[in-house]
């Protein structure tokens, strides 16, 4: 967290006169907030900020006043959801509105391999042998991405990661604790219907759905293909794996988890997420305001 901006109040001191405050136009009082009244979701944040402020201000001169223009810390969000839960769509909407750095482990892995970074080279060795990339390599990739300046300044949205308790433990060790963990919940029958009905346009790369988002023309419809793993049998196996993994991760973030009904229309889902994130930002600003008072 950046150090609080401060300004000093200078005025002459006459030993024959009592010390008085400066004129009102030189110093405006900062509104006070009570962190004790904040909901439990921001309680840990409040405690952390309070301790940081106390350490920084303990030895400060009496006439130093914290500037109220100091910005609150950016959002740090984790989001998880089963295949076809609409997580990708929600990540796009969240990133667009809040300007967070979107970090998806799969995309990051492919980018690192393509750019030939040290982690990318190590990962490529496993991929060329048809082996899974070890957790520690992917964790380090994500850690380094979240440590970059844009992620620290803008905040981050970690998409579908961590996927296991060991990965979540590693992130805690590195100090990457989210403000909130969003879980999109969708009934299995709806997930299966969404997956089985998906079709890919090999020409444009656009994804359609035979029921929810049908192709615009018969020409497009004629060339659509179905991914080999978009079958009912395959998707149910993927759901078993997902459910097993997500439960272990949720145990690490149970106090920060917010469950959102992902079976609703995408705009309704985002409206709920938007309200949650807006409220979280307001709490951060309220905590900062109470410390600056």
C-alpha angles and dihedrals in degrees: 000000000000116000116263115265111239138185130197128232111223124192135145119267117217111198089213094056130061116254109264135188121258120262115285093251091062098054128025119196116245117233112253125228129188113232088197089070095055117108118260094258090073097035094099091046090052092052093048093049092046093053092047092050093048092053092049097044101039095093098030120122115265093244096057112107124192112244112242091215092076110123123237119243114276123254121274110198135179119193129188135180141153122262108292092014090125093250094137092054093048092049090055092050094046093048092048095052102035101032093229121162105255111220119186114176095217094051091044092051093052092047093050092050091048093049093047099234119167091259089044092054092050091049092048091058090060094042093052089054091051091247130134115260108250117254094240092061094050092044090054091049091053092043092054092047093051089048094058119108098251092053091049094047101038100030126238143257112208108203118212094334142150095041100181140036091250091055091047090050090052091052091050089051090053090050098249101139116163124227089222141006113213117201118192109211121200127167113253095241091057092047091052091049091049093050099042091050095051119113132184126220102218091199100054101017090232119147118227133182121217091222109023102031111015122185118272097234140023089243091061092043091055094058099043118120135198122231113245092240096047092096128115093247095050096044092052090054090050090050092054090054093045094049092049093050098043094052091057091049093047090057087065095049103031093128092052100041122117117185117214126191103243094183091080125090111289092249092054091048091051092047089059093046091046091054091049094050094043091053090048091053091050090053091051090051091047091052090049091048092052091052093048092052 
